[in-house]
Amino acid sequence: MQTELKLRILSGIVMAVVVLFATWAGGLTFQILSVAIALLVYYEWSTMTRLADVDFQANAFGWLSQIVVAGLILFDDVGLTIPVLSGFAIVSLLWVMLRKGSFWQPGGIVYAGLTGISLSAIRGDDSAGLIAMLFVFAVVWATDILAYFTGRAIGGPKLAPRISPGKTWSGAIGGAVSGVIAGVALVSSQFSLDDLRLPVLALVLSVASQSGDLFESFIKRKFGAKDSSKLIPGHGGVMDRVDGLVFACFAALLLSLMQVVFAGAQTTSTGAILLGL
């Protein structure tokens, strides 16, 4: 076995153990993981898009936004995170418009900030949050793995040749079907759910996951980057590993918030709201 492949497998096992342990533990442990991922995502985003070269002060403001949001997550002030992040994003947007900076700046603030917020909100600190987070993982990981193998086996028309030439429609469909099966199987092993809501939710998250993958591929192609960084031996960067997960979590958080606003969900647990428990 080649050294690079061994390194990739070993680092993959380590990442899986860390993530799954933090997910099982929940609470502060998972919040720390969420914050770490968000800060590393902002580092890679700002590095790839060269924000420090465009406007050092604006990039410093971006770091301040991530540190403040991270602090709110760690101190469990979840209700303040989205309003505070929105405020930072608006100020950054005005800054860019007045100083003719890069619109990748407010984009990075929102992308990285929502990464930490959505992860920590979905997991929460209850059993429903644990199942909801594992549900998202199952959908995203099954989609990613089976999309690759299905695409390789069947081939066919390209999904987005200008962005990611290797991805095919067959892979996207195979990944989506696999994501739905994996997500439904995981939740059904714990709860008796006999309506169509769960498979539809899994399908939405699978599509969101694949969209996140394409979005990161677009950024890397635009800025001529092969990987988001070299932080993870054999895997590239953090964004390379969580691009699909990030978009799936964004979609899950948005759907939960919509249920609170339009359906008047009573529970404060994002995981319970998401799964309809």
Secondary structure, 3 states (H helix, E strand, C coil): CCHHHHHHHHHHHHHHHHHHHHHHHCHHHHHHHHHHHHHHHHHHHHHHCCHHHHCHHHHHHHHHHHHHHHHHHHCCCHHHHHHHHHHHHHHHHHHHHHHCCCCHHHHHHHHHHHHHHHHHHHHCCCHHHHHHHHHHHHHHHHHHHHHHHHHHHHCCCEEECCCEEEEEHHHHHHHHHHHHHHHHHHHHCCCCCCCCHHHHHHHHHHHHHHHHHHHHHHHHHHCCCCCCCCCECCCECHHHHHHHHHHHHHHHHHHHHHHHHHHCCCCCCHHHHHHCC
